Amino acid sequence: MLQVNWVRNTTLVLLCLLGSVGANVRAQIITNGPVRLSEAYELANIILALTDYGKSDPYEVNQRGTYYQEVRAYFDQFTHHPLLAQVNYSRDKWESYLSFRTDAYAFAFDSTNRLARVIDFQTNKGFTPFDEQLRLINDFVRLSNFRQFYQTHLPHYQRLATNYLQSQHYNEMLQFLENELGERKELTTYAIIISPLVGRMNCHRTVAGVGTDFSTLPDFVIDGKTSDRATPEEIASGLHMLFTELDHAFVNPVTDQYAALVNDTFAASQWDLGSGYEKHRHGTFNEYMTWAVYDLFVHGYFPAVADAVSQDWALQNETRGFFASSLFNRELRRLYDTRQKGQQLIDIYPLFLKRLGQLQLTLNRPQIVGSDVKGPAGADSLVTVQIRFSEPIQSTDTLDLVQGVEQQGKLVKQRKIVVSSDARTLVWTDKNQTLQIKLSLLTGGVNYATFNFPWKTRTVLRSRTGVDIKPYRYVKLSAD
């Protein structure tokens, strides 16, 4: 298998060979530095975007921007093709969805414009949906004239690749990970595969000896904003998707070195609320760790915005079942910041694991166990809300929350508000197990107050032991 070299400059080149399964097989891979644009991968993402699931799920396909609209405008006339019914997956069939999308990277068009496998690579063992549907895929390509669509939009893909690479601090990522966790000498190089249609499910795999990251693009890149126009917060947050896949190539092997200690100190069942990773060996720990290492990187390279960005991503990780992400991240950062001179992250792994074992003895997630609302029932009136918690909460002088109004289950209004002890709209009682806030109701429907809202609230409700209240936790403020 011919190795794909890492092109460090930003010159666009065509790699004609990724493998040799026949003299007529060619791989259509455009590279921009480590970024790869794969024609077959884009095809798979377009096909999935046209399915009923791809259209209806709000996160699976990135429906942002004009490119998605152009895809729909061009290909909607082919939505009755039998292929789309065969690959109309769902959240429950995520392995098939991810395999169909990602395995496409192993295929290329031959001289007869038919796809053929050129790399022996499978995303998920036991799942081969792209191979199984190859006849229908080739028929869809022929009927839709997909290859012409792709060639027409190639300059757009190339601009995205350039803007994306410029925003990602990729060389700094690699240097940081190699310095802190050791070089991966068994990998020939690294590659990043992108499509503007990928909305979620980033993944890291080794493809023909290449550490390969299939990553989503930040919103500001999809919107056409170059890195010099993006804010530091947008850039720091936007590189999270790539970093937390790339660092699996470094975190996982180190975890394996300390496998016995991980087994002794970290019980996935006590840290995981059903993410799915708990079913895999060290899966929960590695997922926690990859996001925590991102936290270290952001605090080192983007200190001015690191606290806000890291908090948002920790809350997001908690929605996935990793409920103690904020605690995990802070403990790792504390030990990293106080490490001995000359020590790297890999050197404090044992100390950190022993600390996790101590925390695990009292690990618990705080809950809102009840709430009462007192005050006039009319709109625009001031009400007093008393919220009770299962355990003491860290005291704050101010608290920001998101107040929303629903009509028949649909959000019609939303605003961010701040309550404070100075304004006497926030009072802690009962040794910080009860919080009392005052706020005005909004007109037009049922009022709710939502706490720990990622990317909207800055003040987090958190137990004294350091574990956050569940993100998006809300209390009802008014009757139906």
Secondary structure as UniProt FT lines:
FT   STRAND          12..15
FT   TURN            23..24
FT   STRAND          29..32
FT   TURN            33..34
FT   STRAND          35..38
FT   HELIX           39..50
FT   HELIX           52..56
FT   TURN            58..60
FT   HELIX           66..75
FT   HELIX           76..78
FT   TURN            79..80
FT   HELIX           82..86
FT   HELIX           91..93
FT   HELIX           94..103
FT   HELIX           104..106
FT   STRAND          107..110
FT   TURN            111..112
FT   STRAND          115..117
FT   TURN            125..126
FT   HELIX           129..132
FT   HELIX           134..144
FT   HELIX           146..167
FT   TURN            168..169
FT   HELIX           170..181
FT   TURN            185..186
FT   STRAND          189..193
FT   TURN            196..197
FT   STRAND          203..207
FT   TURN            208..209
FT   STRAND          210..214
FT   HELIX           219..222
FT   TURN            223..224
FT   TURN            227..229
FT   HELIX           232..238
FT   HELIX           240..246
FT   HELIX           248..257
FT   HELIX           259..265
FT   HELIX           268..271
FT   HELIX           277..279
FT   TURN            281..282
FT   HELIX           283..301
FT   TURN            303..305
FT   HELIX           306..318
FT   TURN            319..321
FT   TURN            323..324
FT   HELIX           325..337
FT   TURN            341..342
FT   HELIX           345..348
FT   HELIX           349..360
FT   TURN            361..362
FT   STRAND          368..374
FT   TURN            379..380
FT   STRAND          382..389
FT   STRAND          398..407
FT   TURN            408..409
FT   STRAND          410..420
FT   TURN            421..424
FT   STRAND          426..429
FT   HELIX           430..432
FT   STRAND          434..440
FT   STRAND          446..451
FT   TURN            454..456
FT   STRAND          462..463
FT   TURN            464..465
FT   TURN            471..472
FT   STRAND          473..476
//
